Structure formats: structure tokens, C-alpha cells
Amino acid sequence: MTFRFETLLKLRKNAENLEQREMAEIQNHLYARQNELQDLNSSGTKNKEELQSRLQQSIPGRTLDLYDRYFQSMGLRSGLQERIISETGEKVEAKRSELVEAMRKRRVLEILKDRDILKKKRKVLKDEIALMDEISSARWQMRTL
């Protein structure tokens, strides 16, 4: 008993698997950027604390300038990471909707396949019952003769 759309079902399953892989790649990219932003923020916090402790002592103006440039650079890098995270989040949502659509298409074919299998089983059962009825009726006729 083969399903007439079996090839199409396999094709849809493959398309869904590709969508899942692409979704996983995008999510991994998103998580990596989020971790990088977290590292930047923790590094910035740590260096701010270090600066606060060094301000208790006298430090040269050049060192203050270096800290200032560092914090400006951290702000730019954090802003860039936040923008990348935002764009990647949008990509994740778009890919999620594509994945849901691929899953829906595959599921439609699986439902059709299940119905087709059930229909064939019912037909086989009906044919068996008809055959048993024919045999019973033939035996009954032979017995009455």
C-alpha cells in the first residue's frame, strides 16, 4: 500500500529539515551575539570598578584619556552588538514563520497519508467480509442441496 503523494511528502520533510537547520544556525548566531554583548557589559562594569578604585589614587591624565577612549569604544561595540541582535531577532522570527509553514505543509500530507491508509484498510476489510459472506453463502447452498 503506497501513498500516491509519498514523493511530495518526502520532499516536504526535507524542506522542513532544511528550515530547521537554518533556524538553528540563526539562533546560534543570535545566542553568540547575546553572549558577546554580555561579555562586553561585564568587561565594562569590571573596568569601571577598576577606574573607580584607581581614582582614589592619583593617576595621570593620559591614563584617564585611555579609559575614556576605552569606554567610548565599548559603547560603540555594545551599540553595534545590540543592533546585530535586533536584526538577528527579526531574522529568527521570519525563519520561525517559514518553519511553521513548512511544518503545516508536511502535516497536511501526513494527514492525507493517514486517511489514505485508513481508507485502504477499510476496503481490504470490506473485501474480506464480502469474501467470507460469499464462502458462507456457498456452503449454505451446498448444505441445502
N, CA, C and O atoms as a GROMACS GRO file, in nm:
protein
  580
    1MET      N    1   0.084  -0.117   0.000
    1MET     CA    2   0.000   0.000   0.000
    1MET      C    3   0.090   0.125   0.000
    1MET      O    4   0.149   0.161   0.102
    2THR      N    5   0.098   0.186  -0.115
    2THR     CA    6   0.180   0.307  -0.123
    2THR      C    7   0.090   0.429  -0.134
    2THR      O    8  -0.019   0.426  -0.190
    3PHE      N    9   0.140   0.534  -0.078
    3PHE     CA   10   0.070   0.662  -0.080
    3PHE      C   11   0.111   0.734  -0.209
    3PHE      O   12   0.230   0.742  -0.240
    4ARG      N   13   0.014   0.784  -0.282
    4ARG     CA   14   0.045   0.840  -0.414
    4ARG      C   15   0.126   0.970  -0.406
    4ARG      O   16   0.191   1.008  -0.503
    5PHE      N   17   0.123   1.038  -0.290
    5PHE     CA   18   0.200   1.161  -0.274
    5PHE      C   19   0.324   1.140  -0.187
    5PHE      O   20   0.374   1.234  -0.126
    6GLU      N   21   0.371   1.016  -0.182
    6GLU     CA   22   0.486   0.983  -0.096
    6GLU      C   23   0.609   1.066  -0.132
    6GLU      O   24   0.681   1.113  -0.043
    7THR      N   25   0.634   1.086  -0.260
    7THR     CA   26   0.749   1.165  -0.304
    7THR      C   27   0.736   1.310  -0.258
    7THR      O   28   0.833   1.370  -0.212
    8LEU      N   29   0.617   1.364  -0.271
    8LEU     CA   30   0.593   1.500  -0.227
    8LEU      C   31   0.608   1.512  -0.075
    8LEU      O   32   0.661   1.611  -0.026
    9LEU      N   33   0.563   1.411  -0.003
    9LEU     CA   34   0.577   1.410   0.143
    9LEU      C   35   0.725   1.409   0.182
    9LEU      O   36   0.765   1.483   0.272
   10LYS      N   37   0.805   1.327   0.116
   10LYS     CA   38   0.949   1.324   0.143
   10LYS      C   39   1.012   1.459   0.112
   10LYS      O   40   1.099   1.506   0.186
   11LEU      N   41   0.970   1.519   0.005
   11LEU     CA   42   1.021   1.650  -0.033
   11LEU      C   43   0.987   1.754   0.073
   11LEU      O   44   1.071   1.836   0.109
   12ARG      N   45   0.866   1.750   0.122
   12ARG     CA   46   0.824   1.845   0.227
   12ARG      C   47   0.900   1.820   0.357
   12ARG      O   48   0.935   1.916   0.426
   13LYS      N   49   0.926   1.693   0.390
   13LYS     CA   50   1.004   1.662   0.510
   13LYS      C   51   1.145   1.717   0.498
   13LYS      O   52   1.200   1.773   0.593
   14ASN      N   53   1.204   1.701   0.379
   14ASN     CA   54   1.339   1.754   0.356
   14ASN      C   55   1.340   1.906   0.365
   14ASN      O   56   1.432   1.964   0.422
   15ALA      N   57   1.238   1.970   0.310
   15ALA     CA   58   1.229   2.116   0.318
   15ALA      C   59   1.216   2.161   0.463
   15ALA      O   60   1.276   2.260   0.503
   16GLU      N   61   1.138   2.088   0.540
   16GLU     CA   62   1.123   2.122   0.682
   16GLU      C   63   1.255   2.105   0.756
   16GLU      O   64   1.291   2.188   0.840
   17ASN      N   65   1.328   1.998   0.726
   17ASN     CA   66   1.458   1.976   0.790
   17ASN      C   67   1.555   2.088   0.756
   17ASN      O   68   1.631   2.133   0.842
   18LEU      N   69   1.553   2.134   0.632
   18LEU     CA   70   1.640   2.246   0.593
   18LEU      C   71   1.602   2.372   0.670
   18LEU      O   72   1.690   2.445   0.717
   19GLU      N   73   1.474   2.397   0.683
   19GLU     CA   74   1.428   2.514   0.758
   19GLU      C   75   1.472   2.505   0.904
   19GLU      O   76   1.513   2.604   0.964
   20GLN      N   77   1.465   2.384   0.961
   20GLN     CA   78   1.506   2.366   1.100
   20GLN      C   79   1.656   2.392   1.116
   20GLN      O   80   1.698   2.455   1.213
   21ARG      N   81   1.736   2.343   1.021
   21ARG     CA   82   1.880   2.368   1.028
   21ARG      C   83   1.912   2.517   1.018
   21ARG      O   84   1.993   2.569   1.094
   22GLU      N   85   1.847   2.584   0.923
   22GLU     CA   86   1.869   2.727   0.907
   22GLU      C   87   1.826   2.803   1.032
   22GLU      O   88   1.893   2.897   1.075
   23MET      N   89   1.715   2.762   1.090
   23MET     CA   90   1.667   2.825   1.213
   23MET      C   91   1.769   2.806   1.325
   23MET      O   92   1.798   2.899   1.400
   24ALA      N   93   1.823   2.686   1.336
   24ALA     CA   94   1.922   2.658   1.440
   24ALA      C   95   2.048   2.743   1.421
   24ALA      O   96   2.104   2.794   1.517
   25GLU      N   97   2.090   2.758   1.296
   25GLU     CA   98   2.209   2.839   1.268
   25GLU      C   99   2.186   2.985   1.307
   25GLU      O  100   2.272   3.049   1.368
   26ILE      N  101   2.069   3.037   1.272
   26ILE     CA  102   2.039   3.176   1.305
   26ILE      C  103   2.028   3.193   1.457
   26ILE      O  104   2.077   3.292   1.511
   27GLN      N  105   1.966   3.098   1.524
   27GLN     CA  106   1.955   3.107   1.670
   27GLN      C  107   2.092   3.099   1.736
   27GLN      O  108   2.119   3.171   1.832
   28ASN      N  109   2.178   3.012   1.685
   28ASN     CA  110   2.314   3.003   1.740
   28ASN      C  111   2.387   3.135   1.722
   28ASN      O  112   2.459   3.180   1.812
   29HIS      N  113   2.369   3.198   1.606
   29HIS     CA  114   2.430   3.328   1.582
   29HIS      C  115   2.376   3.431   1.682
   29HIS      O  116   2.452   3.510   1.737
   30LEU      N  117   2.246   3.428   1.704
   30LEU     CA  118   2.184   3.520   1.799
   30LEU      C  119   2.239   3.498   1.940
   30LEU      O  120   2.274   3.594   2.009
   31TYR      N  121   2.248   3.373   1.983
   31TYR     CA  122   2.300   3.344   2.117
   31TYR      C  123   2.446   3.388   2.130
   31TYR      O  124   2.487   3.438   2.235
   32ALA      N  125   2.524   3.368   2.025
   32ALA     CA  126   2.664   3.410   2.028
   32ALA      C  127   2.675   3.562   2.043
   32ALA      O  128   2.757   3.612   2.121
   33ARG      N  129   2.591   3.636   1.969
   33ARG     CA  130   2.594   3.782   1.980
   33ARG      C  131   2.548   3.827   2.118
   33ARG      O  132   2.602   3.922   2.174
   34GLN      N  133   2.446   3.759   2.174
   34GLN     CA  134   2.399   3.794   2.308
   34GLN      C  135   2.507   3.768   2.412
   34GLN      O  136   2.526   3.848   2.504
   35ASN      N  137   2.578   3.656   2.397
   35ASN     CA  138   2.688   3.627   2.490
   35ASN      C  139   2.800   3.730   2.477
   35ASN      O  140   2.858   3.772   2.576
   36GLU      N  141   2.828   3.769   2.353
   36GLU     CA  142   2.932   3.869   2.332
   36GLU      C  143   2.892   4.002   2.395
   36GLU      O  144   2.976   4.070   2.455
   37LEU      N  145   2.766   4.040   2.383
   37LEU     CA  146   2.719   4.163   2.446
   37LEU      C  147   2.728   4.153   2.598
   37LEU      O  148   2.768   4.249   2.665
   38GLN      N  149   2.693   4.038   2.650
   38GLN     CA  150   2.704   4.017   2.794
   38GLN      C  151   2.849   4.029   2.840
   38GLN      O  152   2.877   4.091   2.943
   39ASP      N  153   2.942   3.970   2.762
   39ASP     CA  154   3.083   3.980   2.795
   39ASP      C  155   3.131   4.125   2.790
   39ASP      O  156   3.208   4.169   2.875
   40LEU      N  157   3.085   4.198   2.689
   40LEU     CA  158   3.123   4.339   2.679
   40LEU      C  159   3.073   4.417   2.800
   40LEU      O  160   3.145   4.498   2.858
   41ASN      N  161   2.948   4.392   2.837
   41ASN     CA  162   2.891   4.463   2.951
   41ASN      C  163   2.963   4.428   3.082
   41ASN      O  164   2.990   4.516   3.164
   42SER      N  165   2.994   4.301   3.100
   42SER     CA  166   3.063   4.262   3.223
   42SER      C  167   3.206   4.317   3.225
   42SER      O  168   3.256   4.358   3.330
   43SER      N  169   3.271   4.320   3.109
   43SER     CA  170   3.405   4.377   3.099
   43SER      C  171   3.400   4.527   3.129
   43SER      O  172   3.486   4.580   3.200
   44GLY      N  173   3.301   4.594   3.074
   44GLY     CA  174   3.285   4.738   3.100
   44GLY      C  175   3.260   4.766   3.246
   44GLY      O  176   3.316   4.861   3.302
   45THR      N  177   3.177   4.686   3.310
   45THR     CA  178   3.148   4.703   3.453
   45THR      C  179   3.274   4.681   3.536
   45THR      O  180   3.303   4.756   3.629
   46LYS      N  181   3.347   4.577   3.500
   46LYS     CA  182   3.471   4.546   3.572
   46LYS      C  183   3.571   4.661   3.559
   46LYS      O  184   3.634   4.699   3.657
   47ASN      N  185   3.585   4.715   3.439
   47ASN     CA  186   3.680   4.824   3.417
   47ASN      C  187   3.633   4.954   3.482
   47ASN      O  188   3.716   5.036   3.522
   48LYS      N  189   3.504   4.975   3.491
   48LYS     CA  190   3.454   5.094   3.561
   48LYS      C  191   3.486   5.085   3.710
   48LYS      O  192   3.525   5.183   3.773
   49GLU      N  193   3.470   4.965   3.765
   49GLU     CA  194   3.505   4.945   3.905
   49GLU      C  195   3.655   4.967   3.927
   49GLU      O  196   3.697   5.027   4.026
   50GLU      N  197   3.735   4.918   3.833
   50GLU     CA  198   3.880   4.937   3.841
   50GLU      C  199   3.915   5.085   3.835
   50GLU      O  200   4.001   5.132   3.909
   51LEU      N  201   3.848   5.157   3.746
   51LEU     CA  202   3.872   5.301   3.734
   51LEU      C  203   3.834   5.371   3.864
   51LEU      O  204   3.906   5.460   3.910
   52GLN      N  205   3.722   5.332   3.923
   52GLN     CA  206   3.680   5.393   4.049
   52GLN      C  207   3.784   5.371   4.158
   52GLN      O  208   3.813   5.462   4.236
   53SER      N  209   3.838   5.252   4.163
   53SER     CA  210   3.941   5.225   4.266
   53SER      C  211   4.070   5.302   4.236
   53SER      O  212   4.139   5.345   4.328
   54ARG      N  213   4.103   5.318   4.108
   54ARG     CA  214   4.225   5.391   4.072
   54ARG      C  215   4.208   5.541   4.091
   54ARG      O  216   4.306   5.613   4.111
   55LEU      N  217   4.083   5.589   4.085
   55LEU     CA  218   4.059   5.732   4.106
   55LEU      C  219   4.085   5.772   4.252
   55LEU      O  220   4.105   5.890   4.282
   56GLN      N  221   4.084   5.674   4.342
   56GLN     CA  222   4.115   5.702   4.482
   56GLN      C  223   4.262   5.744   4.495
   56GLN      O  224   4.299   5.813   4.590
   57GLN      N  225   4.343   5.702   4.399
   57GLN     CA  226   4.484   5.739   4.396
   57GLN      C  227   4.501   5.846   4.288
   57GLN      O  228   4.408   5.875   4.213
   58SER      N  229   4.614   5.901   4.281
   58SER     CA  230   4.637   5.998   4.173
   58SER      C  231   4.683   5.922   4.050
   58SER      O  232   4.775   5.840   4.056
   59ILE      N  233   4.616   5.950   3.937
   59ILE     CA  234   4.654   5.886   3.811
   59ILE      C  235   4.676   5.994   3.707
   59ILE      O  236   4.613   6.100   3.712
   60PRO      N  237   4.766   5.968   3.612
   60PRO     CA  238   4.795   6.068   3.510
   60PRO      C  239   4.676   6.092   3.417
   60PRO      O  240   4.588   6.007   3.403
   61GLY      N  241   4.675   6.208   3.356
   61GLY     CA  242   4.568   6.244   3.262
   61GLY      C  243   4.566   6.153   3.141
   61GLY      O  244   4.459   6.125   3.088
   62ARG      N  245   4.681   6.106   3.098
   62ARG     CA  246   4.687   6.015   2.983
   62ARG      C  247   4.611   5.886   3.013
   62ARG      O  248   4.543   5.833   2.925
   63THR      N  249   4.622   5.837   3.134
   63THR     CA  250   4.550   5.715   3.172
   63THR      C  251   4.399   5.740   3.171
   63THR      O  252   4.322   5.655   3.126
   64LEU      N  253   4.359   5.857   3.220
   64LEU     CA  254   4.216   5.892   3.215
   64LEU      C  255   4.166   5.900   3.072
   64LEU      O  256   4.055   5.858   3.041
   65ASP      N  257   4.251   5.954   2.983
   65ASP     CA  258   4.215   5.963   2.842
   65ASP      C  259   4.200   5.823   2.782
   65ASP      O  260   4.109   5.798   2.704
   66LEU      N  261   4.290   5.733   2.820
   66LEU     CA  262   4.281   5.594   2.770
   66LEU      C  263   4.153   5.527   2.818
   66LEU      O  264   4.086   5.458   2.741
   67TYR      N  265   4.119   5.548   2.944
   67TYR     CA  266   3.993   5.493   2.996
   67TYR      C  267   3.874   5.551   2.921
   67TYR      O  268   3.780   5.478   2.886
   68ASP      N  269   3.877   5.681   2.896
   68ASP     CA  270   3.767   5.746   2.826
   68ASP      C  271   3.751   5.686   2.687
   68ASP      O  272   3.639   5.656   2.645
   69ARG      N  273   3.859   5.670   2.616
   69ARG     CA  274   3.853   5.611   2.480
   69ARG      C  275   3.804   5.467   2.486
   69ARG      O  276   3.727   5.422   2.400
   70TYR      N  277   3.850   5.396   2.587
   70TYR     CA  278   3.807   5.257   2.602
   70TYR      C  279   3.656   5.250   2.623
   70TYR      O  280   3.588   5.169   2.560
   71PHE      N  281   3.603   5.334   2.711
   71PHE     CA  282   3.460   5.332   2.739
   71PHE      C  283   3.378   5.378   2.618
   71PHE      O  284   3.268   5.328   2.596
   72GLN      N  285   3.431   5.472   2.541
   72GLN     CA  286   3.363   5.513   2.418
   72GLN      C  287   3.360   5.396   2.320
   72GLN      O  288   3.257   5.369   2.257
   73SER      N  289   3.473   5.328   2.308
   73SER     CA  290   3.481   5.212   2.219
   73SER      C  291   3.383   5.102   2.264
   73SER      O  292   3.316   5.041   2.182
   74MET      N  293   3.377   5.079   2.394
   74MET     CA  294   3.284   4.979   2.448
   74MET      C  295   3.140   5.017   2.418
   74MET      O  296   3.057   4.932   2.386
   75GLY      N  297   3.109   5.146   2.428
   75GLY     CA  298   2.974   5.192   2.397
   75GLY      C  299   2.940   5.168   2.250
   75GLY      O  300   2.828   5.126   2.219
   76LEU      N  301   3.034   5.196   2.162
   76LEU     CA  302   3.010   5.172   2.019
   76LEU      C  303   2.994   5.024   1.990
   76LEU      O  304   2.905   4.983   1.916
   77ARG      N  305   3.081   4.943   2.050
   77ARG     CA  306   3.073   4.798   2.028
   77ARG      C  307   2.943   4.742   2.084
   77ARG      O  308   2.880   4.654   2.024
   78SER      N  309   2.902   4.792   2.200
   78SER     CA  310   2.776   4.746   2.259
   78SER      C  311   2.658   4.785   2.170
   78SER      O  312   2.566   4.706   2.149
   79GLY      N  313   2.661   4.907   2.119
   79GLY     CA  314   2.554   4.952   2.029
   79GLY      C  315   2.548   4.867   1.903
   79GLY      O  316   2.440   4.832   1.856
   80LEU      N  317   2.665   4.835   1.849
   80LEU     CA  318   2.671   4.751   1.730
   80LEU      C  319   2.615   4.612   1.760
   80LEU      O  320   2.537   4.558   1.681
   81GLN      N  321   2.654   4.555   1.874
   81GLN     CA  322   2.603   4.423   1.912
   81GLN      C  323   2.451   4.426   1.931
   81GLN      O  324   2.382   4.333   1.891
   82GLU      N  325   2.400   4.531   1.992
   82GLU     CA  326   2.256   4.542   2.013
   82GLU      C  327   2.182   4.552   1.880
   82GLU      O  328   2.075   4.494   1.864
   83ARG      N  329   2.241   4.625   1.785
   83ARG     CA  330   2.178   4.635   1.653
   83ARG      C  331   2.182   4.499   1.582
   83ARG      O  332   2.084   4.458   1.520
   84ILE      N  333   2.294   4.428   1.592
   84ILE     CA  334   2.305   4.295   1.531
   84ILE      C  335   2.205   4.200   1.595
   84ILE      O  336   2.140   4.121   1.526
   85ILE      N  337   2.192   4.208   1.727
   85ILE     CA  338   2.097   4.122   1.798
   85ILE      C  339   1.954   4.151   1.753
   85ILE      O  340   1.874   4.060   1.734
   86SER      N  341   1.923   4.279   1.736
   86SER     CA  342   1.789   4.317   1.692
   86SER      C  343   1.760   4.263   1.551
   86SER      O  344   1.654   4.207   1.526
   87GLU      N  345   1.856   4.280   1.460
   87GLU     CA  346   1.838   4.230   1.323
   87GLU      C  347   1.828   4.079   1.321
   87GLU      O  348   1.746   4.022   1.249
   88THR      N  349   1.912   4.013   1.399
   88THR     CA  350   1.910   3.867   1.404
   88THR      C  351   1.779   3.818   1.464
   88THR      O  352   1.725   3.717   1.421
   89GLY      N  353   1.728   3.890   1.565
   89GLY     CA  354   1.599   3.853   1.623
   89GLY      C  355   1.487   3.858   1.520
   89GLY      O  356   1.399   3.773   1.519
   90GLU      N  357   1.491   3.960   1.434
   90GLU     CA  358   1.392   3.970   1.326
   90GLU      C  359   1.406   3.853   1.229
   90GLU      O  360   1.306   3.797   1.183
   91LYS      N  361   1.532   3.816   1.199
   91LYS     CA  362   1.555   3.702   1.110
   91LYS      C  363   1.503   3.573   1.172
   91LYS      O  364   1.446   3.489   1.103
   92VAL      N  365   1.523   3.558   1.303
   92VAL     CA  366   1.475   3.439   1.373
   92VAL      C  367   1.323   3.430   1.362
   92VAL      O  368   1.268   3.323   1.336
   93GLU      N  369   1.255   3.542   1.383
   93GLU     CA  370   1.109   3.541   1.374
   93GLU      C  371   1.062   3.509   1.232
   93GLU      O  372   0.965   3.435   1.214
   94ALA      N  373   1.130   3.564   1.132
   94ALA     CA  374   1.093   3.534   0.994
   94ALA      C  375   1.116   3.386   0.964
   94ALA      O  376   1.034   3.322   0.900
   95LYS      N  377   1.229   3.334   1.010
   95LYS     CA  378   1.260   3.193   0.985
   95LYS      C  379   1.163   3.103   1.061
   95LYS      O  380   1.126   2.996   1.013
   96ARG      N  381   1.121   3.146   1.179
   96ARG     CA  382   1.024   3.069   1.256
   96ARG      C  383   0.892   3.057   1.181
   96ARG      O  384   0.831   2.950   1.178
   97SER      N  385   0.849   3.166   1.120
   97SER     CA  386   0.723   3.161   1.044
   97SER      C  387   0.738   3.071   0.921
   97SER      O  388   0.644   3.000   0.885
   98GLU      N  389   0.855   3.074   0.857
   98GLU     CA  390   0.880   2.984   0.743
   98GLU      C  391   0.879   2.838   0.789
   98GLU      O  392   0.826   2.751   0.720
   99LEU      N  393   0.938   2.814   0.905
   99LEU     CA  394   0.941   2.677   0.959
   99LEU      C  395   0.800   2.629   0.993
   99LEU      O  396   0.766   2.514   0.965
  100VAL      N  397   0.721   2.716   1.052
  100VAL     CA  398   0.582   2.679   1.085
  100VAL      C  399   0.505   2.646   0.957
  100VAL      O  400   0.427   2.550   0.954
  101GLU      N  401   0.527   2.723   0.853
  101GLU     CA  402   0.460   2.698   0.725
  101GLU      C  403   0.504   2.563   0.667
  101GLU      O  404   0.421   2.487   0.616
  102ALA      N  405   0.633   2.535   0.673
  102ALA     CA  406   0.684   2.407   0.622
  102ALA      C  407   0.627   2.291   0.703
  102ALA      O  408   0.592   2.187   0.646
  103MET      N  409   0.617   2.308   0.833
  103MET     CA  410   0.559   2.202   0.917
  103MET      C  411   0.412   2.181   0.885
  103MET      O  412   0.363   2.068   0.882
  104ARG      N  413   0.341   2.291   0.859
  104ARG     CA  414   0.198   2.280   0.826
  104ARG      C  415   0.179   2.205   0.694
  104ARG      O  416   0.091   2.119   0.684
  105LYS      N  417   0.262   2.236   0.595
  105LYS     CA  418   0.251   2.169   0.466
  105LYS      C  419   0.280   2.020   0.478
  105LYS      O  420   0.211   1.937   0.418
  106ARG      N  421   0.382   1.986   0.557
  106ARG     CA  422   0.415   1.845   0.577
  106ARG      C  423   0.302   1.775   0.651
  106ARG      O  424   0.264   1.663   0.617
  107ARG      N  425   0.247   1.840   0.751
  107ARG     CA  426   0.141   1.779   0.831
  107ARG      C  427   0.016   1.753   0.747
  107ARG      O  428  -0.051   1.652   0.767
  108VAL      N  429  -0.015   1.843   0.654
  108VAL     CA  430  -0.130   1.822   0.566
  108VAL      C  431  -0.113   1.692   0.488
  108VAL      O  432  -0.206   1.612   0.478
  109LEU      N  433   0.007   1.671   0.433
  109LEU     CA  434   0.031   1.548   0.357
  109LEU      C  435   0.029   1.425   0.447
  109LEU      O  436  -0.016   1.318   0.405
  110GLU      N  437   0.078   1.438   0.569
  110GLU     CA  438   0.074   1.323   0.660
  110GLU      C  439  -0.070   1.287   0.695
  110GLU      O  440  -0.104   1.169   0.706
  111ILE      N  441  -0.154   1.386   0.712
  111ILE     CA  442  -0.296   1.360   0.739
  111ILE      C  443  -0.359   1.290   0.618
  111ILE      O  444  -0.435   1.194   0.634
  112LEU      N  445  -0.328   1.338   0.498
  112LEU     CA  446  -0.380   1.272   0.377
  112LEU      C  447  -0.331   1.127   0.369
  112LEU      O  448  -0.407   1.038   0.332
  113LYS      N  449  -0.205   1.105   0.404
  113LYS     CA  450  -0.149   0.970   0.401
  113LYS      C  451  -0.222   0.881   0.502
  113LYS      O  452  -0.258   0.768   0.470
  114ASP      N  453  -0.244   0.932   0.624
  114ASP     CA  454  -0.315   0.854   0.726
  114ASP      C  455  -0.456   0.819   0.679
  114ASP      O  456  -0.502   0.707   0.699
  115ARG      N  457  -0.523   0.916   0.618
  115ARG     CA  458  -0.658   0.890   0.568
  115ARG      C  459  -0.657   0.786   0.456
  115ARG      O  460  -0.744   0.700   0.448
  116ASP      N  461  -0.556   0.796   0.369
  116ASP     CA  462  -0.544   0.701   0.258
  116ASP      C  463  -0.520   0.560   0.311
  116ASP      O  464  -0.580   0.463   0.262
  117ILE      N  465  -0.433   0.547   0.411
  117ILE     CA  466  -0.405   0.416   0.470
  117ILE      C  467  -0.531   0.360   0.535
  117ILE      O  468  -0.563   0.242   0.519
  118LEU      N  469  -0.602   0.444   0.609
  118LEU     CA  470  -0.726   0.401   0.674
  118LEU      C  471  -0.829   0.358   0.570
  118LEU      O  472  -0.898   0.257   0.588
  119LYS      N  473  -0.839   0.434   0.462
  119LYS     CA  474  -0.934   0.400   0.355
  119LYS      C  475  -0.899   0.265   0.293
  119LYS      O  476  -0.989   0.184   0.266
  120LYS      N  477  -0.770   0.239   0.270
  120LYS     CA  478  -0.728   0.111   0.211
  120LYS      C  479  -0.754  -0.004   0.306
  120LYS      O  480  -0.794  -0.112   0.263
  121LYS      N  481  -0.731   0.018   0.436
  121LYS     CA  482  -0.758  -0.088   0.534
  121LYS      C  483  -0.907  -0.121   0.538
  121LYS      O  484  -0.946  -0.237   0.544
  122ARG      N  485  -0.990  -0.017   0.534
  122ARG     CA  486  -1.134  -0.040   0.533
  122ARG      C  487  -1.177  -0.117   0.409
  122ARG      O  488  -1.264  -0.205   0.416
  123LYS      N  489  -1.117  -0.084   0.295
  123LYS     CA  490  -1.150  -0.154   0.171
  123LYS      C  491  -1.110  -0.301   0.180
  123LYS      O  492  -1.186  -0.389   0.139
  124VAL      N  493  -0.991  -0.327   0.233
  124VAL     CA  494  -0.945  -0.466   0.248
  124VAL      C  495  -1.039  -0.541   0.342
  124VAL      O  496  -1.078  -0.655   0.315
  125LEU      N  497  -1.075  -0.477   0.453
  125LEU     CA  498  -1.167  -0.539   0.548
  125LEU      C  499  -1.303  -0.567   0.483
  125LEU      O  500  -1.362  -0.673   0.504
  126LYS      N  501  -1.352  -0.472   0.406
  126LYS     CA  502  -1.480  -0.489   0.337
  126LYS      C  503  -1.472  -0.604   0.237
  126LYS      O  504  -1.565  -0.684   0.226
  127ASP      N  505  -1.359  -0.611   0.164
  127ASP     CA  506  -1.341  -0.721   0.068
  127ASP      C  507  -1.334  -0.855   0.138
  127ASP      O  508  -1.389  -0.954   0.089
  128GLU      N  509  -1.266  -0.861   0.254
  128GLU     CA  510  -1.259  -0.986   0.330
  128GLU      C  511  -1.397  -1.028   0.379
  128GLU      O  512  -1.433  -1.146   0.374
  129ILE      N  513  -1.474  -0.932   0.426
  129ILE     CA  514  -1.610  -0.963   0.474
  129ILE      C  515  -1.695  -1.012   0.357
  129ILE      O  516  -1.772  -1.108   0.372
  130ALA      N  517  -1.682  -0.947   0.242
  130ALA     CA  518  -1.759  -0.990   0.124
  130ALA      C  519  -1.719  -1.131   0.084
  130ALA      O  520  -1.804  -1.212   0.048
  131LEU      N  521  -1.590  -1.162   0.090
  131LEU     CA  522  -1.542  -1.296   0.056
  131LEU      C  523  -1.594  -1.399   0.156
  131LEU      O  524  -1.638  -1.507   0.116
  132MET      N  525  -1.591  -1.366   0.284
  132MET     CA  526  -1.642  -1.457   0.386
  132MET      C  527  -1.792  -1.479   0.368
  132MET      O  528  -1.841  -1.591   0.385
  133ASP      N  529  -1.864  -1.374   0.333
  133ASP     CA  530  -2.007  -1.388   0.307
  133ASP      C  531  -2.031  -1.479   0.188
  133ASP      O  532  -2.121  -1.563   0.190
  134GLU      N  533  -1.951  -1.463   0.084
  134GLU     CA  534  -1.965  -1.548  -0.036
  134GLU      C  535  -1.936  -1.693  -0.002
  134GLU      O  536  -2.008  -1.783  -0.046
  135ILE      N  537  -1.832  -1.717   0.076
  135ILE     CA  538  -1.799  -1.854   0.116
  135ILE      C  539  -1.911  -1.912   0.202
  135ILE      O  540  -1.951  -2.027   0.184
  136SER      N  541  -1.962  -1.832   0.296
  136SER     CA  542  -2.071  -1.879   0.384
  136SER      C  543  -2.195  -1.911   0.303
  136SER      O  544  -2.261  -2.012   0.325
  137SER      N  545  -2.225  -1.825   0.210
  137SER     CA  546  -2.344  -1.847   0.130
  137SER      C  547  -2.327  -1.970   0.040
  137SER      O  548  -2.422  -2.045   0.020
  138ALA      N  549  -2.206  -1.991  -0.012
  138ALA     CA  550  -2.182  -2.110  -0.096
  138ALA      C  551  -2.194  -2.236  -0.011
  138ALA      O  552  -2.251  -2.334  -0.056
  139ARG      N  553  -2.142  -2.235   0.109
  139ARG     CA  554  -2.153  -2.352   0.197
  139ARG      C  555  -2.300  -2.378   0.235
  139ARG      O  556  -2.346  -2.492   0.240
  140TRP      N  557  -2.371  -2.272   0.260
  140TRP     CA  558  -2.513  -2.287   0.295
  140TRP      C  559  -2.589  -2.348   0.180
  140TRP      O  560  -2.673  -2.436   0.200
  141GLN      N  561  -2.559  -2.302   0.059
  141GLN     CA  562  -2.626  -2.358  -0.058
  141GLN      C  563  -2.588  -2.504  -0.078
  141GLN      O  564  -2.673  -2.585  -0.114
  142MET      N  565  -2.463  -2.539  -0.055
  142MET     CA  566  -2.421  -2.678  -0.072
  142MET      C  567  -2.485  -2.767   0.036
  142MET      O  568  -2.514  -2.884   0.010
  143ARG      N  569  -2.506  -2.715   0.152
  143ARG     CA  570  -2.564  -2.791   0.260
  143ARG      C  571  -2.714  -2.817   0.238
  143ARG      O  572  -2.767  -2.921   0.277
  144THR      N  573  -2.780  -2.720   0.173
  144THR     CA  574  -2.922  -2.735   0.149
  144THR      C  575  -2.952  -2.821   0.027
  144THR      O  576  -3.066  -2.863   0.007
  145LEU      N  577  -2.855  -2.847  -0.052
  145LEU     CA  578  -2.878  -2.930  -0.171
  145LEU      C  579  -2.882  -3.073  -0.139
  145LEU      O  580  -2.901  -3.156  -0.229
   0.00000   0.00000   0.00000
